[in-house]
Amino acid sequence: MRIRGRRRCQDCGREWSYFDTGRVACPDCGSLRSVGTGDRERHTDAPVELDLSAHRAALDDATDVGDVADELKTTLREYVRQRGFVRGGELRTVDDTLLAAAELLHGVDVYERIRGTPDDSVRLYLLDLLSGADDGRRPDPSRVPDPMADARGLAYAEVLDRFCTDLGAWLDDHPDPAGERVRERLDTHVRRVSAVYGDVPVTESETLIRAARDLGRYLTTDDGAALSTAEERLSGLE
């Protein structure tokens, strides 16, 4: 969507950026009476923070990850829902916090389905994700246990699907034929992963993330080498 991110309070005159705060209330007086100033900009990414500390504390008093699953999924789902890749007209990268949150959300679903079946590797992996997701720490692909591979693949595909959608809208304002060509190739791979519900090697999921980041770097810094790298990564999957 397009919004005027600069706001001016009609009561006290304070100006602020909605792109930075995500709030329509005046930061000084709390008034909801404000007017937009400046041009309208594309905006899909809310300035939200992920805080899982309460869930880690709750788990200390619980006996199993499943005991805190509902509340944890609510927090993760709300965070993932508000995230996007264009903030105030600026293209943003695919960050590790969003990836870890999406994977943890799908991982908890996996754990609940196999709950009661002894598989300590999944429980330990979820605890690892929970311990560092809000700090942008996600486990290396080599550490993903087999039952969690599909969860990572599907989670990353969902994040990249939103990235491709937001990027397509951003490219409407910043036309770049080469960038659009690679975006379409990336989108084709993402749709394929979604069609098989994430059932791809974890290395493939990681390659798609890296290709998306390379593409974003090219579009925001005009780094031609990054574009070539993105294309090479995608070619390796074809």
C-alpha positions in Angstrom: 0.0 0.0 0.0 1.0 3.6 -0.3 0.8 6.0 2.7 2.1 9.3 3.8 4.6 8.2 6.4 5.3 11.7 7.6 2.7 12.9 10.1 2.1 16.3 11.8 0.1 16.4 15.0 -2.9 18.9 14.7 -2.8 19.5 18.5 0.9 20.1 19.3 2.5 20.4 15.9 5.0 17.5 16.5 6.1 15.7 13.3 7.2 12.1 13.2 7.6 9.2 10.8 4.9 6.5 10.8 7.5 4.3 8.9 9.7 4.4 12.1 7.1 4.1 14.8 4.2 2.3 13.2 1.8 4.4 15.4 -0.7 7.0 14.3 -0.7 8.6 17.9 1.5 11.6 18.4 4.7 10.5 20.3 4.6 13.7 22.4 0.9 14.3 23.3 -0.8 11.1 22.3 -3.3 12.8 20.1 -4.8 10.9 17.3 -5.5 14.0 15.3 -2.8 14.3 12.7 -2.3 14.9 9.0 0.0 13.2 6.5 2.7 15.3 4.9 5.0 14.6 1.9 4.5 12.1 -0.8 2.8 8.7 -0.5 5.3 5.8 -0.3 4.9 2.1 -0.7 5.0 0.5 2.8 4.5 -3.2 3.7 6.8 -3.6 6.6 5.7 -2.7 10.1 8.5 -1.7 12.6 7.7 -4.5 15.0 10.1 -6.3 17.3 10.1 -10.0 18.1 10.4 -10.8 21.9 10.2 -14.4 22.9 11.6 -13.9 26.4 8.2 -14.5 28.0 7.8 -17.8 26.2 11.3 -18.9 27.2 10.4 -18.1 30.8 7.1 -20.0 30.5 9.0 -23.0 29.2 11.2 -23.1 32.3 8.0 -23.9 34.3 6.6 -26.3 31.7 7.5 -29.9 31.1 7.3 -29.9 27.3 7.5 -27.5 24.3 3.9 -28.4 23.5 2.7 -26.9 26.8 3.6 -23.4 25.5 2.8 -24.0 21.9 -0.5 -22.0 21.5 0.9 -18.8 23.1 4.2 -19.1 21.3 2.5 -19.6 17.9 0.2 -16.5 18.5 3.3 -14.3 19.1 5.1 -15.7 16.1 2.1 -15.5 13.8 1.5 -11.9 14.7 5.1 -10.9 14.1 5.3 -12.7 10.7 2.0 -11.3 9.6 3.2 -7.7 10.1 6.6 -8.1 8.4 7.2 -7.1 4.8 10.0 -5.9 2.6 9.2 -2.3 1.6 9.4 0.3 4.3 8.7 3.9 3.4 9.5 3.2 -0.3 12.9 1.5 0.6 13.5 -2.2 -0.3 14.6 -4.3 2.7 16.4 -7.6 2.8 15.3 -11.0 3.9 16.5 -10.9 7.5 17.4 -13.8 9.8 14.9 -12.8 12.5 11.9 -13.2 10.2 13.3 -16.5 8.8 13.8 -17.9 12.3 10.4 -16.8 13.4 8.7 -18.4 10.4 10.6 -21.6 10.8 9.9 -21.8 14.5 6.2 -21.3 13.8 6.1 -24.2 11.4 8.4 -26.3 13.6 6.1 -26.1 16.6 3.3 -27.5 14.3 5.6 -30.4 13.3 6.4 -31.0 17.0 2.7 -31.1 17.9 2.0 -33.6 15.1 4.7 -36.0 16.3 4.3 -35.3 20.0 4.5 -38.6 21.9 6.9 -40.1 19.4 10.4 -40.0 20.9 12.5 -37.6 18.8 14.8 -35.6 21.0 16.5 -34.0 18.0 13.3 -32.0 17.1 12.8 -30.8 20.7 16.4 -29.7 21.0 16.2 -28.0 17.6 13.1 -26.1 18.6 14.7 -25.0 21.9 17.7 -23.8 19.9 15.4 -21.7 17.6 13.5 -20.4 20.5 16.7 -19.3 22.3 17.9 -17.1 19.5 15.2 -16.3 16.9 14.5 -12.8 18.3 18.2 -12.0 18.1 18.3 -13.1 14.5 20.1 -16.4 15.1 19.1 -19.4 13.1 20.7 -22.8 13.0 23.1 -23.8 10.1 21.4 -26.0 7.5 23.7 -28.9 8.5 22.0 -29.0 11.9 18.4 -29.3 10.7 17.0 -32.7 11.8 15.2 -34.6 9.1 11.7 -34.2 10.6 12.2 -30.4 10.5 13.5 -30.1 6.9 10.1 -29.6 5.4 9.2 -27.0 8.1 12.2 -25.0 7.2 11.6 -25.3 3.4 7.9 -24.3 3.7 8.7 -21.4 6.1 11.3 -20.0 3.9 9.1 -20.4 0.8 6.4 -18.4 2.5 8.8 -15.6 3.4 10.2 -15.6 -0.1 6.7 -15.6 -1.6 6.0 -12.3 0.2 9.4 -11.0 -0.8 8.7 -11.7 -4.5 5.3 -10.0 -4.2 6.6 -6.9 -2.4 9.6 -6.7 -4.8 7.3 -6.9 -7.8 5.4 -3.8 -6.5 8.7 -2.0 -5.7 9.9 -2.6 -9.2 6.8 -0.9 -10.5 8.3 2.2 -9.0 11.9 1.4 -9.8 11.8 -0.5 -13.2 14.8 -2.8 -13.8 14.4 -5.4 -16.5 17.3 -7.5 -15.3 16.1 -7.4 -11.7 12.5 -8.3 -12.8 13.9 -11.2 -14.8 15.7 -12.7 -11.8 12.7 -12.0 -9.6 10.5 -14.0 -11.9 13.0 -16.9 -11.8 13.2 -16.8 -8.0 9.4 -16.7 -7.8 9.2 -19.8 -10.0 11.5 -21.7 -7.6 9.5 -20.5 -4.6 6.2 -21.7 -6.1 7.7 -25.1 -6.8 8.9 -25.4 -3.1 5.4 -24.3 -1.9 3.8 -26.9 -4.2 5.7 -29.7 -2.5 5.0 -28.3 1.0 8.7 -27.5 1.6 9.9 -31.0 0.8 13.3 -29.9 -0.7 16.9 -30.3 0.6 17.7 -27.7 3.3 20.6 -26.6 1.1 18.2 -25.6 -1.6 16.1 -23.5 0.8 19.3 -21.8 1.8 20.4 -21.2 -1.8 17.0 -19.4 -2.5 17.5 -17.2 0.5 21.0 -16.2 -0.6 19.8 -15.6 -4.2 17.0 -13.3 -2.8 19.6 -11.3 -0.8 21.9 -11.1 -3.8 19.1 -9.7 -5.9 18.1 -7.2 -3.2 21.7 -6.0 -2.9 21.9 -5.5 -6.7 18.7 -3.5 -6.7 19.7 -1.3 -3.7 23.4 -0.8 -4.4 23.7 -1.4 -8.2 26.1 -4.2 -7.5 26.2 -6.1 -10.9 28.3 -8.9 -9.4 25.5 -9.6 -6.9 23.0 -10.0 -9.8 25.3 -12.4 -11.5 25.7 -14.4 -8.3 21.9 -14.6 -7.8 21.5 -15.9 -11.3 24.3 -18.5 -10.8 22.6 -19.7 -7.6 19.3 -20.1 -9.4 20.9 -21.8 -12.4 22.4 -24.4 -10.0 18.9 -25.4 -8.9 17.6 -25.9 -12.5 
